[in-house]
């Protein structure tokens, strides 16, 4: 069947239905977004306090990309009513009992302007709960990795517990074996020394806040806050859609950072990278971590040229297609290939691997070799 004309498409999208014959690819995407909210269903609809929360978060971002702002406000208000988000957000006691799930927090941040006054404190407490859990999980490894990697050529006789060379310590204390206890009582501990990064580094995290990157934004904000607390690093955090927002001054309060982002919307990566380029004072001591799915709504050709310029100036550029636990991301393979051809490491990374990635970067290591060792799938040069 021939594609419907513009008037027929509008009526079809307005009336809904299961038959998508005659609709183009973009129209089908719009139809699916609207069906997710307005189609009839005999099953109860919910905001997804559990497994469906990622879909809600992605949907909230997608509508901002596909509809003008005045329509987005209507759709969000309808979602608030029809997906039972009202029941969740209007009852502080319900929010208080919810598990601090990263996707639910992304949904809350997307809908922060709709959260009723009586629930705002509870919503903030829920976000704080997630932030505290992530900090507890990620802070120690991040600080240890970034404060200096182990230098196994040097030795220390008063090592920290994590730096003890147990093999050499046991051999040096064999004479202190206690038969009664069947154990060695070490008189002298031998440990690895530490080496600091070759240069005091600047780290600039530039994070895409479109709907598909919601969990990446949350993880990146947590890591930025941790890195900002390390005196040897100068850490900046920039988030973007079609606008650019510098959240560096708020890094002392990760919750405030998260409430400062606006998840969803279009994407102008070139504009964001241009802003970051202006913020770089010492190119050869700077790592730019660009976290994006590379679906560029701006000037892709200018973006590739700008990335090449940054690399030529000495900036270490790394592109993370996702920073989350959710598996393989969706991304623009053509732009990813263009970045890889410039020698820019381009791959997805889980939060647990990110501290080691940054330690490798700050010590001037080979990111490609690190990725191979960690079995991270990287975009290869073509």
C-alpha positions as CSV (number, residue, x, y, z in Angstrom):
1,X,0.0,0.0,0.0
2,X,1.2,3.5,-0.8
3,X,2.3,5.8,2.0
4,X,-0.5,7.9,3.4
5,X,-0.6,11.6,2.6
6,X,0.1,14.2,5.3
7,X,-3.5,14.7,6.2
8,X,-4.2,11.0,6.4
9,X,-1.1,10.5,8.6
10,X,-2.3,13.1,11.0
11,X,-5.7,11.5,11.3
12,X,-4.2,8.1,11.7
13,X,-1.9,9.2,14.5
14,X,-4.8,11.1,16.2
15,X,-7.2,8.1,16.1
16,X,-4.6,5.5,16.9
17,X,-5.0,1.8,16.1
18,X,-3.0,-1.3,15.5
19,X,-2.7,-1.1,11.7
20,X,0.4,0.9,10.8
21,X,0.2,0.3,7.1
22,X,1.0,3.4,5.1
23,X,3.1,5.0,7.9
24,X,6.7,5.9,7.3
25,X,9.5,4.9,9.8
26,X,9.3,8.2,11.7
27,X,5.5,8.1,11.9
28,X,5.6,4.5,13.3
29,X,8.0,5.7,16.0
30,X,5.6,8.5,16.9
31,X,2.7,6.1,16.8
32,X,4.5,3.7,19.2
33,X,5.2,6.6,21.6
34,X,1.6,7.6,21.6
35,X,0.3,4.0,21.8
36,X,2.4,3.4,24.9
37,X,0.4,6.1,26.7
38,X,-3.0,6.2,25.1
39,X,-3.8,2.7,23.7
40,X,-6.6,0.8,25.5
41,X,-5.6,-2.0,27.7
42,X,-7.4,-4.4,30.0
43,X,-4.3,-4.7,32.1
44,X,-3.6,-2.3,35.0
45,X,-1.2,0.5,33.9
46,X,1.6,1.5,36.3
47,X,4.6,3.7,36.5
48,X,6.8,0.6,37.0
49,X,8.3,0.7,40.4
50,X,10.2,-2.4,39.3
51,X,11.1,-3.9,35.9
52,X,9.2,-1.5,33.7
53,X,10.9,1.6,35.1
54,X,13.6,1.7,32.3
55,X,10.9,1.8,29.7
56,X,9.1,4.7,31.4
57,X,12.4,6.6,31.7
58,X,13.3,6.1,28.0
59,X,9.7,7.0,26.9
60,X,9.9,10.3,28.9
61,X,13.2,11.1,27.1
62,X,11.9,10.0,23.7
63,X,8.8,12.3,23.8
64,X,11.1,15.3,24.4
65,X,13.1,14.4,21.3
66,X,10.1,14.0,19.1
67,X,7.6,16.6,20.2
68,X,7.7,20.4,20.8
69,X,7.8,21.6,24.4
70,X,4.1,22.5,24.6
71,X,3.1,19.0,23.5
72,X,5.6,17.4,25.8
73,X,4.0,19.1,28.8
74,X,0.6,17.7,27.8
75,X,2.0,14.2,27.3
76,X,3.9,14.2,30.6
77,X,0.7,15.4,32.4
78,X,-1.3,12.6,30.8
79,X,1.4,10.1,31.7
80,X,1.3,11.3,35.3
81,X,-2.4,10.5,35.3
82,X,-2.7,7.4,33.1
83,X,0.4,5.5,34.1
84,X,-0.5,5.8,37.8
85,X,2.5,8.0,38.5
86,X,0.1,10.2,40.5
87,X,-0.5,7.4,43.0
88,X,3.3,7.1,43.4
89,X,4.2,10.8,43.6
90,X,1.2,12.0,45.6
91,X,1.8,9.6,48.5
92,X,5.1,10.3,50.3
93,X,4.7,7.1,52.3
94,X,4.6,5.1,49.0
95,X,7.8,6.9,47.8
96,X,9.4,6.3,51.1
97,X,8.9,2.5,50.8
98,X,10.2,2.3,47.2
99,X,13.5,0.6,46.5
100,X,16.1,3.2,45.4
101,X,16.3,1.9,41.8
102,X,18.4,3.9,39.3
103,X,15.7,3.8,36.6
104,X,13.0,5.0,39.0
105,X,15.3,7.9,40.1
106,X,15.8,8.8,36.4
107,X,12.0,8.9,36.0
108,X,11.6,11.1,39.1
109,X,14.3,13.5,37.8
110,X,12.5,13.6,34.4
111,X,9.2,14.5,36.1
112,X,10.6,16.7,38.8
113,X,8.5,19.7,37.8
114,X,5.3,17.6,38.3
115,X,6.2,16.3,41.8
116,X,3.7,17.8,44.2
117,X,4.9,20.0,47.0
118,X,4.0,17.4,49.7
119,X,6.2,14.8,48.0
120,X,9.2,16.8,47.1
121,X,11.1,16.2,50.3
122,X,10.4,12.4,50.0
123,X,11.4,12.4,46.4
124,X,14.7,14.1,47.2
125,X,15.3,11.6,50.1
126,X,14.8,8.8,47.6
127,X,17.4,10.3,45.2
128,X,19.7,10.8,48.2
129,X,19.2,7.2,49.2
130,X,20.3,6.0,45.7
131,X,23.3,8.5,45.7
132,X,24.4,7.2,49.1
133,X,24.2,3.6,47.9
134,X,26.2,4.3,44.8
135,X,28.8,6.3,46.7
136,X,29.3,3.5,49.1
137,X,29.7,1.0,46.2
138,X,31.9,3.1,44.0
139,X,33.9,5.6,46.1
140,X,36.5,3.3,47.6
141,X,37.6,1.7,44.4
142,X,37.5,5.0,42.5
143,X,39.7,6.8,45.1
144,X,42.1,3.9,45.3
145,X,42.5,3.7,41.6
146,X,42.9,7.4,41.0
147,X,45.1,8.3,43.9
148,X,47.9,6.3,42.4
149,X,48.5,2.9,40.8
150,X,50.6,0.3,42.5
151,X,54.3,0.4,41.6
152,X,55.5,-3.1,41.9
153,X,59.1,-2.1,41.4
154,X,59.2,-0.2,44.6
155,X,59.0,-1.6,48.1
156,X,57.5,-0.2,51.4
157,X,58.2,-1.6,54.9
158,X,55.2,0.0,56.5
159,X,52.6,-0.6,53.8
160,X,48.9,0.0,54.0
161,X,46.8,-3.1,54.2
162,X,45.8,-3.0,50.5
163,X,49.5,-2.6,49.5
164,X,51.0,-5.7,51.3
165,X,53.1,-8.0,49.0
166,X,52.1,-11.2,50.7
167,X,54.4,-13.4,48.8
168,X,57.6,-11.5,49.8
169,X,56.2,-10.9,53.3
170,X,55.7,-14.6,53.9
171,X,59.2,-15.6,52.6
172,X,60.8,-12.9,54.7
173,X,59.1,-14.2,57.9
174,X,59.3,-17.9,57.5
175,X,61.7,-18.0,60.4
176,X,58.9,-16.7,62.6
177,X,56.7,-19.7,62.0
178,X,54.8,-20.7,65.2
179,X,54.2,-24.5,65.3
180,X,51.7,-24.2,68.1
181,X,49.6,-21.9,66.0
182,X,50.5,-23.4,62.7
183,X,50.9,-19.9,61.4
184,X,53.5,-17.3,60.6
185,X,53.6,-14.2,62.8
186,X,55.2,-11.6,60.5
187,X,57.7,-9.3,62.2
188,X,58.2,-7.2,59.1
189,X,55.6,-6.4,56.4
190,X,56.8,-5.8,52.8
191,X,54.5,-3.8,50.5
192,X,54.3,-2.3,47.1
193,X,55.1,1.4,46.7
194,X,52.8,3.7,44.9
195,X,53.5,6.0,42.0
196,X,51.4,9.1,41.4
197,X,50.0,9.9,37.9
198,X,52.7,11.3,35.7
199,X,51.0,14.7,35.6
200,X,48.4,16.4,37.7
201,X,45.5,15.8,35.5
202,X,42.3,17.6,34.5
203,X,39.2,15.4,33.9
204,X,36.3,16.8,31.9
205,X,33.2,14.7,31.8
206,X,30.9,15.8,29.0
207,X,27.6,13.9,29.3
208,X,24.7,13.5,26.9
209,X,21.4,13.9,28.9
210,X,19.0,12.6,26.2
211,X,16.5,10.0,27.3
212,X,18.5,6.9,26.4
213,X,21.4,8.1,28.5
214,X,19.5,8.6,31.7
215,X,21.4,6.0,33.8
216,X,24.7,7.1,32.3
217,X,24.0,10.7,33.6
218,X,23.4,9.4,37.1
219,X,26.6,7.3,37.2
220,X,28.7,10.0,35.6
221,X,27.5,12.5,38.2
222,X,28.4,10.2,41.1
223,X,31.9,9.6,39.6
224,X,32.4,13.3,39.0
225,X,31.6,14.0,42.6
226,X,34.1,11.4,43.8
227,X,36.8,12.7,41.5
228,X,36.1,16.3,42.6
229,X,37.1,15.3,46.1
230,X,40.6,14.2,45.1
231,X,43.0,17.2,45.4
232,X,45.3,16.0,42.6
233,X,42.5,16.2,40.0
234,X,40.6,19.1,38.6
235,X,37.2,17.7,37.7
236,X,34.5,19.4,35.6
237,X,31.1,18.1,34.7
238,X,29.1,19.3,31.7
239,X,25.8,18.0,30.6
240,X,24.0,18.7,27.3
241,X,21.1,18.2,25.0
242,X,20.7,21.1,22.5
243,X,21.8,23.4,25.3
244,X,24.9,23.0,27.5
245,X,24.8,23.2,31.3
246,X,28.0,23.3,33.4
247,X,27.4,21.6,36.8
248,X,31.0,21.8,38.1
249,X,30.2,24.2,40.9
250,X,27.6,21.8,42.3
251,X,29.8,18.7,42.5
252,X,30.0,18.9,46.3
253,X,26.3,17.8,46.3
254,X,25.6,15.0,43.9
255,X,21.8,15.2,44.7
256,X,21.8,18.8,43.6
257,X,23.7,17.8,40.5
258,X,21.0,15.3,39.6
259,X,18.2,17.7,40.1
260,X,20.1,20.1,37.8
261,X,19.9,17.8,34.8
262,X,17.0,17.6,32.4
263,X,16.7,14.1,31.0
264,X,15.6,13.8,27.4
265,X,15.4,16.2,24.5
266,X,17.5,16.7,21.3
267,X,21.2,16.4,21.0
268,X,23.9,18.9,19.9
269,X,27.2,17.1,20.7
270,X,29.3,19.5,18.6
271,X,28.1,22.5,20.7
272,X,28.9,20.7,23.9
273,X,32.4,19.7,22.8
274,X,33.0,23.3,21.6
275,X,32.1,24.5,25.1
276,X,34.4,21.9,26.7
277,X,37.2,22.9,24.3
278,X,37.0,26.4,25.7
279,X,37.3,25.1,29.3
280,X,40.6,23.2,28.7
281,X,43.6,25.1,30.0
282,X,46.3,22.5,29.7
283,X,45.5,20.1,26.8
284,X,48.3,17.6,27.4
285,X,47.2,17.2,31.0
286,X,43.5,16.8,30.2
287,X,41.3,13.8,29.7
288,X,37.9,14.5,28.0
289,X,35.4,11.7,28.6
290,X,32.5,12.2,26.2
291,X,29.6,10.0,27.3
292,X,27.0,9.9,24.5
293,X,25.3,7.5,22.1
294,X,26.6,9.7,19.2
295,X,23.2,10.4,17.7
296,X,24.1,13.9,16.6
297,X,21.4,16.4,16.0
298,X,23.9,19.2,15.2
299,X,26.8,19.3,12.8
300,X,28.4,15.9,12.7
301,X,31.1,16.9,10.2
302,X,32.1,19.8,12.4
303,X,32.1,17.5,15.5
304,X,34.5,15.1,13.9
305,X,36.8,17.9,12.9
306,X,36.7,19.3,16.5
307,X,37.5,16.0,18.0
308,X,40.5,15.7,15.7
309,X,41.6,19.2,16.7
310,X,41.4,18.3,20.4
311,X,43.5,15.1,19.9
312,X,46.1,17.0,17.9
313,X,46.4,19.5,20.7
314,X,47.3,16.7,23.1
315,X,43.9,16.1,24.8
316,X,43.2,12.5,25.6
317,X,39.7,11.9,24.3
318,X,37.6,8.8,25.2
319,X,34.1,8.2,24.1
320,X,31.8,6.1,26.2
321,X,28.7,5.0,24.4
322,X,27.1,4.1,27.7
323,X,28.1,4.1,31.4
324,X,25.5,1.7,32.8
325,X,24.8,-1.9,33.8
326,X,22.3,-2.5,31.1
327,X,24.4,-4.1,28.4
328,X,25.1,-3.1,24.8
329,X,23.9,0.4,24.0
330,X,22.2,1.7,20.9
331,X,24.5,4.2,19.1
332,X,25.3,5.7,15.8
333,X,27.8,3.3,14.2
334,X,28.9,5.7,11.5
335,X,30.0,8.4,13.9
336,X,31.5,5.8,16.2
337,X,33.6,4.6,13.3
338,X,34.6,8.1,12.4
339,X,35.8,8.6,16.0
340,X,37.7,5.3,16.1
341,X,39.4,6.2,12.8
342,X,40.8,9.3,14.6
343,X,42.2,7.0,17.3
344,X,39.6,7.9,19.9
345,X,38.8,4.9,22.1
346,X,35.0,4.3,21.6
347,X,33.1,1.7,23.7
348,X,30.6,1.1,26.4
349,X,31.7,0.7,30.0
350,X,30.1,-0.6,33.2
351,X,30.4,1.5,36.4
352,X,32.5,-1.1,38.1
353,X,35.2,-0.8,35.3
354,X,35.2,3.0,35.1
355,X,37.7,3.6,38.0
356,X,40.3,1.3,36.3
357,X,39.6,3.0,33.0
358,X,40.3,6.4,34.6
359,X,43.4,5.2,36.4
360,X,44.7,3.9,33.1
361,X,43.9,7.2,31.3
362,X,45.5,9.3,34.1
363,X,48.7,7.2,34.0
364,X,49.0,7.5,30.3
365,X,48.3,3.9,29.6
366,X,47.0,2.3,26.4
367,X,43.2,2.4,26.6
368,X,43.0,-0.2,23.7
369,X,45.2,-2.7,25.6
370,X,43.1,-2.0,28.8
371,X,39.9,-2.7,26.9
372,X,41.3,-5.9,25.5
373,X,42.3,-7.1,28.9
374,X,38.9,-6.2,30.4
375,X,37.2,-7.8,27.4
376,X,35.4,-4.6,26.6
377,X,34.1,-4.4,23.1
378,X,35.6,-1.4,21.3
379,X,34.9,0.2,18.0
380,X,37.9,-0.7,15.8
381,X,39.6,1.5,13.3
382,X,38.4,0.8,9.8
